[in-house]
Amino acid sequence: MAPKTVRLTMAQALVRYLCNQSTEVDGHKLPLFAGVFAIFGHGNVTCLSEALEAVQDQLPTWRGQNEQSMALAAIGFAKSRRRRQIMVAASSIGPGAANMVTAAGVAHANRLPVLLLAGDTFANRLPDPVLQQVEHYGNPTTTVNDCFKAVSRYWDRITLPEQIITSLPQAVAAMLDPADCGPAFIGLCQDTQEVAFDYPLAFFEPTNWSIPRPRADRRRVQEAVELLRSARKPLIISGGGVRYSLAEESVARFALDHGIPLVETIAGKGAVTHHHPAHAGPIGIIGSTSANALAAEADVILAIGTRLQDFTTGSWTAFSPEARFISVNTARWDATKHRALAVVGDALETVAEVEQELGDWKAPVGWTAKARVLFSEWDALLDGYKKANGAATPTYAQVVEVVNRGAKDDDMLVAAAGGIPGEVTKGWRVKNPNTFDCEFGFSCMGYEISAGWGHAMAMNGRGTPIVMIGDGTYMMMNSDIYSTVLSGHKMIVVVCDNSGFAVINRLQNFKGVPGFNNLLEDCRVKAPFPVDFVKHAESMGALARSCKNLAELQEAMIWAQGTDRTTLITIVTDAFAWVPGDADWDVGVPEVSERKSVQEARESQLAIRSKQRVGI
């Protein structure tokens, strides 16, 4: 009888398992795990690297410059592939692992899959304490890797080689479950990685995974239809879940057929193009006047695939207290927020079922017409902010307009933190669906350039990632410019240099505190001076150009589109001129202060809180 087992080290078996998992993307069968980002050190270099080296042509390994940034690149890749393909991020033990915790938070908040493999201390404890091991006197099982428990959807530590037989399928299932999607973390004890075990061959049988599409309860669908039929001013909020369900066309058609204005969350922006006839703009704190005006009047809100975070809801001040919510979501937790009628199910399937039951019902013509007028007025308002204002220093709005105009239809806009998210969410006019990535679930400074690398890998020449980033965030994490030059994955990086953390300075000032420790001129420094971003980028092998004005920026965008590698453009940008928002945000303001400006801000904040919907 032929042997039904194969003897492999735990690390070799893990890698073989990864190589035998596949998925379908746009009708094509592809590896589920498209590659590995890795920085090797003690805890993974002697065993895991040995296994990965042997399959590098099948499962490519890419060397990152920082453990956090390579995990962020994996997240950008997952976003670009809309959660249908996964990258692995592998680190050594100790600080290498801890560096990935922030990235795990990004993936967890944004419901995105990434497999994190970190070295761990010895399972047998004989050499303890090993280099980089933290020791908890009352619990010797605690290691740095326990930090990941708060930011992982699935967490495990492998202390015996046979444990991966049950652990790995569970990790994959969690990452592909639309209701539970997020990062999976597995700690690999370094002595366990070396141990050989007779693994059943069945464990390595090729497996083709698909994303499940859970159907909603029929009664809830019927209740949703009845509630929609009662609406005089219905509104659709399209979230990131619409994109991950591949439901963009279905939701847009549903909105158009029934005359329901469609507004988008930050994660949902890009499900439709800017000029789609049902589109009424982005909603919330960094949203449009059109969407927020509609939200204030709406009597029934159909929220599809959104977790309804505070930037979407204006800290729950954007809606009438009497408004009713229908929440379509695969996650029960998200669907049941704020007393919503929870319709727990896949967006694509649920919208189809609601459509069938709703028949030829349409929203009142006047409401639909009002949405179009409001959106037209918003468009005109945007145009006004983007026109030259005579100032010597360009505004964010003007820079966004030039970059947007210079972007090709399939280019991917990438942003995350600082002043950029508000400006691109409001002002970036999406040309093709799914070409916009503003990471604002975690608003992680440092995401942008690393995610651009991941997007470039996933896009594979179908358009170019355009990373818009502030100088403050650029200084925090920029090393993947070098990664993209090394690997041949081009992106365009646009640095808006306003000499500090300008948008948080804006919030600080708005709440009554004078500028302090945000703009360089307000920091404890000998003398503020500008960073030469061009020289810095060129030192990493990129091409770069500095622009003095908008005309030079326009020329630079044309030039950047034709270069053969990652290209950086930098332009000084006004730190005090912003496209205004009209939604409220609840933040902490001191209850007592000797400053009159703070006292006034406190009163304003209490007024905001008085408008909040009571929810759970």
Protein Blocks (a to p, Z undefined) as FASTA:
>chain_A
ZZfbdcddfklmmmmmmmmpccdeehiacdfblbdcddddehilmmmmmmmmmmmmmmcc
dddfbfklmmmmmmmmmmmnnopaccdddddehjlmmmmmmmmmmmmmnopacddddddd
dfklmmpccehiacdfklmkbcfklmmmmmcfbdcddfbfklmmmmmmmmmmmmmmmklg
ccddddddfklmmpccdddfklmgccddddddddddfklmmmmmmmmmmpmbdcddddfk
lmmnopmmmmmmmmmmnopacdddfklgojacfklckbgbjedjklcfklmmmmmmpmbd
cdehiahiaklnonoplbcfkbccddddfblklmmgghiacddddfklmmmmmmmmnmma
dcdfklmmmmmmmmmmmmmmmmmmmpcehiabdcfklmmmmmmmmpcfkbccddfehjll
mmmmmmmccfbghiaccdfklopghjlmmmmmmmmmmnnonacadddddfklmmmomklm
mmmmmnopacddddddehiafklmmmmmmnopacehkafklpccfbdcdddfklmmmmno
pacdddfbfklmmmmmmmmmmmcbdcdddddddfkbccddfbdcdddddfbdfbfklmmm
mmmmmmmmmmpccdZZ
